[in-house]
Amino acid sequence: MTVTGKETLFRQSPEFIWKGVAIIGVYCLVHMLMRLILPQTLASDDAMEAFFSQQFHLVYSLRQPLLYSWLVYAAKNLLGDISLALVAVRYLLLFIMYTGLFLSASIMFTNRRVIVAVMVSYLLIRQYASLSHLVIFLAYYYAAQQVVDAEVLILEKNKLEHGGITEYLYSLLTFGSASLVFSSPLLIVVAILFPGLLFSHHFILPVDAERHLLAAQILIAMLVLVVTGFLLGIGNYKPRWVFPALILLPFYLFSVLEVHPEYLKRAKKYIIGVAIFSVITLVSRYVNVHVDSYEGKGFHRILPIRGLKSTCHPNGVRR
């Protein structure tokens, strides 16, 4: 796309991109405020996370990567409150993730309706973004966990004591129903700000394959980070922070159907990469369940433990 005579990477106008970033910012800010206003949304994870931060001196296993802990430490010193710091860092990361996906989609697609569909699919948020899972990739987790549970129950206890399949299905449906609740408002806002965007006779416009491959390289780099975190067991790495970006995959595959067959052939490398990643994800999940995580006895020396625990009671509640 050309803007003011210069070739740009994005296939959308600057006005569209700025509008999208602004919507994402407001959306994350509202969720952040709701999380701070409603105390019950803090009880389940933020207060507990603050409590765990006090356990490093007891050689408790690392629950977050080192960089995340230092970000929380810096936010705590800036804001003066551990719970506020935890929420601020989390939503800053969510904002960066959403914006990164929006920009990647703006590189890949000419059709704004596809970009909107990607973003709405990405904002599958449960409990005000406390768990930023993408429903389709929960299937990976539940499938792996189900295999592990079944093996443990059958081999060690020689019997099934609970209906595992029913529980997993119920959890998956719960995530799906909650996702509709929290993604619907964004869809309404987008429909108002971009009238006519959701109703068009032409769903897919021609897509430049070179831009697809560029975005594919970015996504593959993200996949490598996820796999690395899994295999190295870095700080009880949480892949849900990166999984949602994979929502680009189905839209990518769908759009290339209208591209020259030669481009489809070149895109096979990307498809194969995602398939390999999926297998590694399942295997890594299985391994992580059966192999004790590294306790990090030396790591606690470079973590900001004293600063993190200074505003907490033993029960993790703010002073």
C-alpha positions in Angstrom: 0.0 0.0 0.0 1.2 3.5 -0.8 0.7 6.4 1.6 1.9 9.9 0.6 3.9 8.5 -2.2 5.8 6.0 0.1 5.5 2.3 0.1 4.4 0.9 3.4 4.3 -2.6 4.9 0.7 -2.3 5.9 -2.2 -2.9 3.6 -4.5 -0.6 5.5 -4.6 3.2 6.0 -3.0 4.9 9.0 -6.5 6.0 10.1 -7.8 2.5 10.2 -4.7 1.3 12.1 -4.9 4.1 14.7 -8.6 3.5 15.2 -7.9 -0.2 15.8 -5.1 0.4 18.3 -7.3 2.9 20.2 -10.2 0.4 20.4 -7.8 -2.2 21.8 -6.4 0.2 24.3 -9.8 1.3 25.6 -10.9 -2.3 25.7 -8.0 -3.4 27.8 -8.3 -0.3 30.1 -12.0 -1.1 30.8 -11.1 -4.7 31.7 -8.3 -3.5 33.9 -10.5 -1.1 35.8 -13.2 -3.7 36.2 -10.6 -6.1 37.6 -9.5 -3.5 40.1 -13.0 -2.4 41.1 -14.4 -5.9 41.6 -12.3 -7.5 44.5 -13.5 -11.0 43.7 -11.6 -10.9 40.4 -8.4 -10.4 42.3 -8.8 -13.1 44.9 -8.3 -16.1 42.6 -5.0 -15.2 41.0 -3.5 -11.8 41.7 -3.5 -12.1 45.5 -2.3 -15.7 45.2 0.4 -14.7 42.8 1.6 -12.1 45.3 1.6 -14.7 48.0 3.7 -17.1 45.8 6.2 -14.2 45.3 7.0 -14.5 49.0 7.9 -18.2 48.7 11.0 -17.7 46.7 13.1 -17.7 49.8 11.7 -21.1 50.6 12.9 -22.3 47.2 9.4 -22.4 45.8 9.4 -23.3 42.1 9.4 -20.3 39.8 5.9 -19.5 38.7 6.9 -16.7 36.2 9.8 -16.0 33.9 12.5 -13.7 35.3 11.6 -10.8 33.0 8.0 -10.9 34.1 9.0 -10.8 37.7 11.3 -7.8 37.1 8.5 -6.0 35.2 6.2 -6.5 38.2 9.0 -5.3 40.5 9.4 -2.1 38.5 5.7 -1.6 38.4 5.4 -2.1 42.1 8.1 0.5 42.8 6.4 2.9 40.4 2.8 2.3 41.6 3.5 1.4 45.2 1.1 -1.5 45.4 1.8 -5.2 44.5 -1.8 -6.0 43.4 -2.0 -2.9 41.2 1.4 -3.7 39.7 0.4 -7.2 38.8 -2.8 -6.0 37.1 -1.0 -3.2 35.3 1.8 -5.5 33.9 -0.7 -8.2 32.9 -2.9 -5.8 30.9 0.1 -4.0 29.4 1.2 -7.4 28.0 -2.3 -8.1 26.8 -2.4 -4.7 25.0 0.9 -5.4 23.4 -0.3 -8.9 22.3 -3.6 -7.6 20.8 -1.9 -4.7 19.1 0.8 -7.0 17.6 -1.9 -9.3 16.2 -3.8 -6.4 14.8 -0.7 -5.0 13.0 0.2 -8.5 11.7 -3.3 -8.9 10.4 -3.1 -5.5 8.7 0.1 -6.7 7.0 -1.5 -9.9 5.8 -5.0 -8.9 4.7 -6.5 -6.3 2.5 -10.1 -7.1 3.5 -10.9 -5.3 6.7 -13.7 -7.7 7.5 -11.1 -10.4 7.8 -9.0 -8.3 10.2 -12.1 -7.6 12.3 -12.9 -11.4 12.4 -9.3 -12.1 13.5 -9.5 -9.6 16.3 -12.9 -10.7 17.6 -11.8 -14.3 17.5 -8.7 -13.2 19.5 -10.6 -11.5 22.3 -11.9 -14.7 23.7 -11.6 -13.6 27.3 -12.9 -15.3 30.4 -13.1 -13.6 33.8 -11.9 -10.2 32.4 -8.9 -11.6 30.6 -7.5 -13.4 33.6 -7.2 -16.4 31.3 -6.4 -15.3 27.8 -7.0 -18.7 26.2 -8.1 -19.3 22.7 -10.9 -21.9 22.7 -9.6 -24.0 19.9 -6.2 -24.4 21.5 -7.7 -25.5 24.8 -8.3 -28.7 22.9 -4.6 -29.3 22.9 -4.4 -28.9 26.7 -7.5 -31.0 27.4 -6.5 -33.7 25.0 -3.0 -34.0 26.6 -4.3 -33.8 30.1 -7.0 -36.4 29.5 -4.3 -38.9 28.2 -2.2 -38.2 31.3 -5.2 -38.5 33.8 -6.4 -41.7 32.1 -2.9 -43.3 32.3 -2.5 -42.3 36.0 -5.9 -43.6 37.0 -5.7 -46.8 35.1 -2.1 -47.8 35.8 -1.8 -46.6 39.4 -5.3 -47.0 40.7 -6.6 -49.5 38.1 -9.9 -47.7 38.0 -11.6 -44.4 36.9 -12.8 -42.3 39.8 -14.3 -39.4 37.9 -15.8 -38.6 34.6 -12.9 -37.0 32.9 -14.4 -36.5 29.5 -17.5 -34.8 31.0 -15.4 -32.4 33.0 -13.2 -31.4 30.1 -16.2 -30.9 27.8 -17.9 -28.8 30.4 -14.8 -26.6 30.9 -14.5 -26.2 27.2 -18.1 -25.1 26.8 -17.7 -22.8 29.8 -14.8 -21.0 28.1 -16.8 -20.8 24.9 -19.9 -19.3 26.4 -17.9 -16.7 28.4 -16.0 -15.8 25.3 -19.2 -14.8 23.5 -20.1 -12.5 26.4 -16.8 -10.6 26.4 -16.2 -10.5 22.6 -19.7 -9.4 21.6 -19.3 -5.7 22.9 -16.2 -5.3 20.8 -18.0 -6.5 17.7 -20.7 -4.0 18.3 -18.2 -1.1 18.7 -16.4 -2.1 15.6 -19.7 -2.3 13.7 -20.5 1.3 14.8 -17.1 2.8 14.1 -16.7 1.0 10.7 -20.1 1.0 9.2 -20.7 -1.4 6.4 -17.5 -3.3 7.3 -19.4 -6.4 8.5 -21.7 -6.6 5.5 -20.1 -7.1 2.1 -20.6 -9.3 -0.9 -16.9 -10.0 -1.3 -15.5 -11.7 1.7 -11.9 -12.3 0.5 -9.9 -9.9 -1.6 -6.7 -10.8 -3.5 -3.9 -11.3 -1.0 -0.2 -10.8 -1.8 1.6 -14.0 -0.9 4.9 -12.3 -0.1 3.2 -10.4 2.8 1.7 -13.7 3.9 5.1 -15.3 4.0 6.5 -12.3 6.0 3.7 -12.6 8.6 4.2 -16.4 8.6 7.9 -15.9 9.5 6.9 -13.6 12.4 4.4 -16.3 13.7 6.9 -19.1 13.3 9.4 -17.0 15.4 6.7 -16.8 18.1 6.1 -20.5 17.9 9.8 -21.2 18.5 9.7 -19.0 21.6 6.7 -21.1 22.9 8.4 -24.4 22.2 11.6 -23.2 23.8 9.7 -22.1 26.9 8.1 -25.5 27.1 11.2 -27.6 26.6 13.4 -25.6 29.0 10.6 -25.3 31.6 11.4 -21.6 32.0 9.6 -20.4 35.1 6.6 -22.6 34.7 6.1 -21.0 31.3 2.5 -20.1 30.4 1.9 -20.7 26.6 -1.5 -19.0 26.8 0.2 -15.7 26.4 1.2 -16.6 22.9 -1.3 -19.2 21.7 -4.0 -16.7 20.8 -1.8 -15.3 18.0 -2.3 -18.6 16.2 -5.8 -17.5 15.3 -4.2 -16.1 12.2 -3.6 -19.6 11.0 -7.2 -20.5 9.8 -7.6 -17.1 8.2 -4.2 -17.4 6.5 -5.1 -20.8 5.1 -8.6 -19.7 4.0 -7.3 -16.6 2.2 -4.6 -18.4 0.3 -7.2 -20.6 -1.3 -7.7 -17.7 -3.8 -3.9 -17.3 -4.5 -2.0 -18.9 -7.4 -1.1 -22.6 -6.7 2.6 -21.8 -6.7 2.1 -19.7 -3.6 0.2 -22.5 -2.0 3.2 -24.7 -2.6 5.5 -22.2 -0.9 3.1 -21.8 2.0 3.4 -25.5 2.8 6.5 -24.8 4.9 4.4 -22.7 7.2 1.7 -25.3 7.5 4.3 -28.0 8.2 5.8 -25.8 10.9 2.5 -25.4 12.7 1.8 -29.1 12.5 5.3 -29.9 14.0 4.6 -27.3 16.7 1.3 -28.9 17.6 3.0 -32.3 18.1 5.7 -30.8 20.2 3.1 -29.0 22.3 1.3 -32.2 23.1 4.5 -34.1 23.8 5.9 -31.2 26.0 2.7 -31.0 27.9 2.9 -34.7 28.6 6.6 -34.5 29.7 6.0 -31.4 31.9 3.4 -33.3 33.8 5.7 -36.3 34.6 9.0 -34.5 35.1 9.5 -32.4 38.2 10.2 -28.7 37.3 13.5 -27.2 38.3 13.2 -25.5 41.6 15.7 -22.7 40.7 17.7 -22.6 43.9 20.1 -20.2 42.4 17.6 -18.1 40.5 16.0 -16.6 43.6 19.1 -14.5 44.1 18.4 -12.4 41.0 14.7 -12.1 41.6 13.3 -8.9 43.3 11.8 -11.0 46.1 12.2 -8.6 48.9 10.6 -5.8 47.0 7.7 -8.0 45.8 6.7 -9.3 49.2 7.1 -6.0 51.1 3.4 -5.0 50.7 1.9 -8.5 51.3 0.5 -10.3 54.3 1.1 -14.1 54.5 -2.4 -14.6 52.9 -1.4 -12.4 49.9 -3.8 -9.6 50.7 -2.7 -6.0 50.4 -1.9 -4.0 53.5 
